[in-house]
Amino acid sequence: MLSHHTLGCSPYYFRYGAAPRFGGGGGGSRGGPPQGKFGNPGERLRKKHWNMDELPKFEKNFYQEHPDVTRRPPQEVENYLRSKDVTVKGRDCPKPMMKFHEANFPNYVMDVIAKQGWAEPTPIQAQGWPLALSGKDMVGIAQTGSGKTLAYLLPAIVHIQHQPFLEHGDGPICLVLAPTRELAQQVQQVAAEYGRASRLKSVCVYGGAPKGPQIRDLERGVEICIATPGRLIDFLEAGKTNLRRCTYLVLDEADRMLDMGFEPQIRKIVDQIRPDRQTLMWSATWPKEVRQLAEDFLKQYVQINVGALQLSANHNILQIVDVCNDGEKDDKTLHLVIHLLLRLLEEIMSEKENKTIIFTETKRRCDELTRRMRRDGWPAMGIHGDKSQQERDWVLNEFKYGKAPILIATDVASRGLDVEDVKFVINYDYPNSSEDYIHRIGRTARSQKTGTAYTFFTPNNMKQASDLIAVLREANQAINPKLLQMAEARGGNSYDISIL
Ligand code: AMP
C-alpha cells in the first residue's frame, strides 16, 4: 500500500485520506423505521417457515436465446455494453438483446411495443430482459427514465403466463413494491397497458385512499399487484390478500424505500413469500443498506449497472481529496498542484502495481502535461478527442499492456474505458460534475478489485464542493475538513446532501 507520508498540502490529507472508512456515513435517515408513524407494522404477521418439499413446483426459466443473439460476435456484444456504459457483475449472465424481436415476447406484447415507435430496447432492457426471463435474481442500478419498468414488467407477464391460473382466494403472482403512490400508479398504468392484451389483471395498492375499491380488486383476483409497503401490510394482516402464489417479486427504488423507513415493512412482506421465488431489485444508488437487502433477499444474483445513470461511486475505491489553496493567485495554486502531482507520482511509481490515469480538463492541458512529463522522463502518454482514432488506439494499447503506465487523458477516457488493472486515478483538474467524477474514478477498482483516487481540489472548484462531499459520504469516505469548510463558505448545506 502506498504510504501517504510525503503528499499533500493539508495536514488532514493523510489522516483523513488514509483513515479506515467510517461506518454509517451519510444519509442519516436510512435504516430506521419512523417510529410512531406506522406503529408496529405487521405485528400480527408471522414469519413463515417453508417446507420446500410441500410447496408446489413452478417454472421460472423461460429464456431461449434468439438465433440473432447467438450469432452475434462477442466483440460486438462487448462494444455494445461498453458504448452504453453497461456493466454486469455476477455469473452466467446471458448476452444482451439489442433488438425487440430478440426478446421473443408474445405477439400481444410486441404489438403494444410496436405502437410506441421506439427504435430499440434501452440498455437496461437489453441486458435486463434475458436475465429476468432466465429466472435469475437480479439487481438493476437504474433510475426512472431508463426504461426499467418494462425491464421487469414484460418478463413478469411471461412468467405469469406460464403459471397455473389463479383460483378463488389466490393472491397475486407478481408483486411490485414501490416507495410512493405516484410511482406505484405509474407502474400500474404500464402494467394495465401491457396486461390488457394478455388479459392479466393488476391492482395498485397504496395508502391515503379508500381501502374498499382496492380490496374489491384484490378479492376479484389479480395477477399483478403494485403496492406501497404500508397499505399492503394492512391488507395482509387483515387477510384481504396473501402472497402464497407470489413467485415474482420486484423491489422498485429500493434505496428510496429504505430512505423512507420502509425496511421493517419490506422484511415482513418478503417473509410471506416463498424463498424460491424470483426476485428483482432496482435502485438508483448502491449504498451498503441496499446491498444488505440484496444479500438477504436475493440468491446468486447478477447485477446490472447502467453507468451513465450511476450516481454513486464504487465503494472499493479509496477516495482522497487534497484541497490546494496557495494564496489568492491561480498560477501559484497551479504550480502547487503540479508539484504535488509529481511527488504523488514518485510514490505511485515505486509501487509494484502502478497503472495510473491522470485526468485533465482540456486537451491543451493534457498536451502540456504530457510534454512536460515526458521531458522529465516519465513513462506517460496523452489521449484526447483531437487525436486520430488510430493514435488513440495505439496509446490505449501501450497503456493496457503496461508499456506506458501513465495515461494522461481528458474525459474521452472517463466513460467506458475498461483497463482491468488501473490502480490509481488522479484528478489533476476537477471535472465539471460529480457524475463525471464518479465515472473518472470508476476507471480503477474494476471487477471487484480495489483502487485509489486522488483529487486536487482548488478554490476554482468551490461550487462543486457540496456535490463531492455527497459522493464521498455515500461511499463512507473520510472527508477533508478543508473541503467541508469550502462548502460551508459557499453557504451550501453540505451536511444534508445525500446522493440520490
Ligand atoms: P421508466 O424508466 O420505466 O420510467 O421509463 C421511462 C420512459 O421511457 C417511459 O416513458 C417509457 O415509456 C419510455 N421507454 C421505455 N422503453 C423504451 C424504449 N425501449 N425506447 C424508448 N423509450 C422507452
Boltz pocket constraint, residues with backbone or C-beta under 6 A from the ligand:
constraints:
  - pocket:
      binder: B
      contacts: [[A, 118], [A, 119], [A, 120], [A, 121], [A, 122], [A, 125], [A, 143], [A, 144], [A, 145], [A, 146], [A, 147], [A, 148], [A, 149], [A, 150]]
      max_distance: 6.0
